[in-house]
């Protein structure tokens, strides 16, 4: 993907010295890629969007195309810094993958954004190999969660094998020729034994998950987020995310839950009122506490924040000042 000219745009909050972020409204942000060609077709965008996420051509052009251009600039800048550092040290070390973290609540749309960024970044000439790994694969197996008595806290930081996740990203970042990650099935709601995702020295690695911006804890000196070259937090009002979660639950209840192999098949025969009540209960007891206690506090650690309105469209973008 090539740019046809220099992009220009203004900001709505660049003069505020009390915040580490520059805030750009939707219109100003969209102007930053007005001369950049959108490389995706509408059919591709439909395939990328998640359940209940009304992603369309306009949203991609005005929000995510500028973001892909910004990330392309960061990749190029990092490579220049690598060359300068290598020259300074008098060595010729191999450059390592550019790692991007994408964080946010359940149902906020971060998985769709991660998939979309993978496709957009792979269309730039200098980053053709882009891999995406979700932290779901690093959840502890259900049997282990049950043994520890934390099955109801699945998705909370303690439900992950954080050492394995850190080791995986460290190996990718170090330039290892091949790194393997566990595979998670949303159908069985569990890790699949003997199944793996293999990452082979990509130009860009995207790591998407609820808690990827968590600081180091438990005596660890290094957090996964310390290895990120760039990070994105997908933000929205709690009441909007709760509504999106409930609507997504209903769509799954009418669709995927009908599969007898689904972990949630027991919900397939609920009435709509019963399904809404169950979704609200899960949100209130698990997802909202995780958002409030663990996920949202990491928002300020992100390099860029995408703020969504009630209709899932991005209304503004916050970019950390350099």
C-alpha positions in Angstrom: 0.0 0.0 0.0 1.4 3.3 -1.0 0.5 6.9 0.0 -0.2 9.4 -2.8 0.9 12.5 -0.9 1.6 14.1 2.4 -1.2 13.9 5.0 -2.1 17.0 7.0 -4.5 17.6 9.8 -5.2 19.5 13.0 -5.8 18.6 16.6 -8.5 19.6 19.1 -6.3 19.3 22.2 -2.7 19.8 21.2 -2.3 23.0 23.2 -3.3 21.5 26.5 -0.1 21.0 28.5 -1.9 19.3 31.4 -2.3 15.9 29.6 0.3 13.7 28.1 -2.0 13.1 25.1 -2.9 15.1 22.0 -6.6 14.7 21.4 -8.0 14.7 17.8 -11.6 14.8 16.9 -13.0 12.4 14.3 -12.8 14.9 11.4 -9.3 16.1 12.1 -8.1 12.5 12.5 -9.7 11.4 9.2 -7.9 14.2 7.3 -4.5 12.6 8.2 -5.0 9.9 5.6 -7.1 11.8 3.1 -4.5 11.1 0.4 -3.9 7.4 1.3 -5.7 4.8 -0.8 -7.9 2.3 1.1 -6.6 -1.2 0.1 -9.6 -3.2 1.4 -12.8 -4.0 -0.4 -16.2 -3.9 1.3 -16.5 -7.7 1.2 -13.2 -8.0 3.1 -14.4 -5.5 5.8 -17.6 -7.5 6.3 -15.5 -10.6 6.8 -13.3 -8.9 9.4 -16.0 -7.3 11.6 -17.1 -9.0 14.8 -20.5 -10.0 16.0 -22.5 -6.8 16.6 -19.7 -4.5 15.4 -21.1 -2.4 12.5 -17.8 -1.7 10.9 -18.1 -0.2 7.4 -16.0 1.4 4.7 -16.4 4.9 6.1 -15.2 3.9 9.6 -12.2 2.1 8.1 -11.3 5.0 5.9 -11.7 7.7 8.5 -10.3 5.9 11.6 -8.3 2.8 10.9 -6.6 3.9 7.6 -5.0 6.9 9.4 -4.0 4.6 12.3 -2.3 2.1 9.9 -0.4 5.0 8.3 0.7 6.2 11.8 1.8 2.7 12.7 3.7 2.5 9.4 5.6 5.7 10.3 6.4 4.2 13.7 7.7 1.0 12.1 9.9 3.1 9.8 11.1 5.2 12.6 12.0 2.2 14.7 14.0 0.7 11.8 15.9 3.9 11.3 16.7 4.0 15.1 17.8 0.3 14.8 20.2 1.2 12.0 21.6 4.2 13.8 22.1 2.2 17.0 23.8 -0.6 15.1 26.1 1.9 13.5 26.9 3.4 16.9 27.7 0.0 18.4 29.7 -1.0 15.3 27.6 -4.2 14.8 25.1 -5.5 12.3 22.3 -7.0 14.4 19.2 -8.3 12.8 16.1 -6.2 13.2 13.3 -7.6 15.3 9.5 -7.6 14.9 7.6 -4.5 15.7 5.1 -5.5 18.5 1.7 -3.8 18.9 -0.6 -4.4 21.9 -4.4 -3.9 21.6 -6.3 -3.8 24.9 -9.8 -3.1 26.0 -12.9 -4.6 27.6 -14.9 -7.6 26.5 -17.3 -6.6 23.7 -15.6 -3.3 23.0 -14.5 -4.4 19.5 -10.8 -4.8 20.1 -10.7 -8.2 18.3 -12.2 -6.6 15.2 -9.7 -3.8 15.4 -6.8 -6.2 15.8 -7.9 -8.2 12.7 -8.4 -5.0 10.7 -5.0 -3.6 11.6 -3.4 -6.9 10.6 -4.9 -6.6 7.1 -4.2 -2.9 6.7 -0.6 -3.2 7.9 0.1 -6.2 5.6 -0.8 -4.0 2.6 2.1 -1.6 3.3 5.1 -2.5 1.2 7.6 -2.6 4.1 5.4 -4.8 6.5 4.0 -7.6 4.4 4.2 -10.2 7.1 1.9 -9.4 10.0 0.9 -11.9 12.7 -1.9 -11.7 15.2 -2.0 -13.6 18.5 -4.7 -13.2 21.2 -4.0 -13.8 24.8 -6.9 -16.2 25.0 -4.4 -18.9 24.1 -2.5 -18.1 27.4 -5.6 -18.6 29.6 -5.1 -21.5 32.0 -7.0 -24.6 31.0 -10.5 -24.9 32.5 -9.4 -27.9 34.6 -6.6 -25.8 36.2 -9.0 -22.8 36.7 -11.4 -25.1 38.5 -8.7 -26.7 40.5 -7.7 -23.2 41.7 -11.3 -22.2 42.3 -11.1 -19.2 39.9 -13.3 -20.5 37.0 -15.6 -17.5 37.6 -12.7 -15.2 37.3 -11.7 -16.3 33.8 -10.3 -13.2 32.0 -9.0 -11.7 35.2 -5.2 -11.4 35.3 -4.7 -14.4 37.6 -6.5 -16.7 35.1 -3.6 -16.4 32.6 -0.3 -18.1 32.3 1.5 -14.8 32.3 5.0 -16.3 32.4 4.2 -18.3 29.2 2.8 -15.1 27.5 5.9 -13.1 28.5 8.2 -15.8 27.3 6.3 -16.0 24.0 6.5 -12.3 23.3 10.1 -12.2 24.5 11.1 -14.9 22.0 9.3 -13.2 19.1 10.8 -9.8 20.0 14.3 -11.4 20.2 14.0 -12.5 16.6 13.6 -16.2 17.1 12.9 -17.9 13.8 9.9 -19.8 15.1 7.8 -19.3 18.2 4.7 -21.4 19.2 1.6 -20.3 21.2 -1.3 -22.4 22.5 -4.6 -22.5 20.6 -7.9 -21.5 22.3 -11.3 -22.6 21.1 -14.2 -20.3 21.7 -16.5 -23.2 20.9 -15.2 -25.4 23.7 -14.2 -22.3 25.8 -10.9 -24.0 26.5 -7.3 -24.6 25.4 -7.1 -27.2 22.7 -4.5 -29.9 23.6 -1.8 -30.4 21.0 -2.9 -27.4 18.9 -0.6 -24.5 18.3 -0.2 -21.2 16.6 3.2 -20.8 15.0 4.7 -17.4 14.5 7.7 -17.2 12.1 9.7 -13.9 12.4 7.0 -11.5 11.2 7.5 -7.8 10.4 4.8 -6.9 12.9 3.2 -8.9 15.7 -0.1 -7.8 17.1 -1.0 -9.0 20.6 -4.6 -8.5 21.5 -6.2 -9.1 24.9 -8.0 -7.8 27.9 -5.0 -7.3 30.1 -2.0 -6.9 27.8 -1.2 -3.4 29.3 -1.0 -4.7 32.9 2.2 -3.6 34.6 4.6 -6.2 36.0 3.4 -7.8 39.2 4.1 -10.6 41.6 7.8 -9.9 41.8 8.3 -9.9 38.1 10.6 -7.3 36.7 9.2 -7.3 33.2 5.7 -7.0 31.9 4.4 -8.0 28.4 3.6 -4.4 27.8 7.3 -3.5 28.3 8.0 -5.3 25.0 5.5 -3.4 23.0 6.6 -0.8 20.5 3.1 0.7 20.3 -0.1 0.1 22.2 -3.8 0.8 21.5 -6.6 1.0 24.1 -10.2 0.8 22.9 -12.3 2.8 25.2 -16.1 3.4 25.6 -18.6 4.2 28.3 -19.3 1.3 30.6 -23.1 1.4 29.9 -22.4 1.2 26.2 -20.1 -1.8 26.6 -22.6 -3.5 28.8 -25.3 -3.0 26.1 -22.9 -4.3 23.4 -22.2 -7.4 25.6 -25.8 -8.1 26.1 -26.6 -7.8 22.4 -23.7 -10.0 21.4 -24.7 -12.6 24.0 -28.2 -12.7 22.4 -26.7 -13.2 18.9 -24.5 -16.0 20.1 -27.4 -17.6 22.0 -29.4 -17.7 18.7 -26.4 -18.9 16.8 -23.1 -20.5 18.1 -24.7 -21.7 21.4 -27.1 -23.9 19.4 -24.1 -26.1 18.5 -24.2 -29.1 20.9 -20.3 -28.9 21.2 -20.5 -25.4 22.5 -19.6 -24.8 26.1 -22.6 -22.5 26.4 -25.1 -24.9 24.7 -27.0 -24.9 28.0 -28.1 -21.3 27.2 -29.5 -22.2 23.7 -33.1 -22.7 24.8 -33.4 -19.7 27.0 -36.2 -17.2 26.2 -35.1 -13.7 25.2 -35.9 -12.3 28.6 -34.0 -15.1 30.3 -31.0 -14.7 28.0 -30.9 -10.9 28.7 -31.1 -11.6 32.4 -28.3 -14.1 32.2 -26.1 -11.8 30.1 -26.7 -8.9 32.6 -25.7 -11.3 35.4 -22.5 -12.3 33.8 -21.6 -8.7 32.9 -22.3 -7.5 36.5 -20.5 -10.4 38.3 -17.5 -10.9 36.0 -16.9 -8.5 33.1 -17.7 -5.2 34.7 -15.6 -5.9 37.8 -12.7 -6.9 35.6 -13.1 -3.8 33.5 -13.2 -1.5 36.5 -10.5 -3.2 38.6 -8.0 -4.4 36.0 -8.6 -3.3 32.4 -9.5 0.4 32.5 -6.7 1.3 35.0 -4.3 0.4 32.2 -5.7 2.9 29.7 -3.2 5.5 30.6 -0.4 3.1 29.7 -1.5 3.1 26.0 0.3 5.0 23.3 -3.1 5.7 21.6 -6.7 5.6 22.8 -9.7 5.1 20.5 -12.8 6.5 22.1 -16.1 5.0 20.9 -19.6 6.3 20.9 -22.8 4.3 21.6 -23.0 3.3 18.0 -19.5 1.7 18.0 -18.1 4.5 15.9 -14.8 6.2 17.0 -15.5 9.8 18.0 -12.0 10.9 19.0 -8.4 9.7 19.2 -5.8 10.4 21.9 -2.2 10.0 21.0 0.6 10.2 23.6 2.9 13.2 23.1 6.5 12.4 22.2 
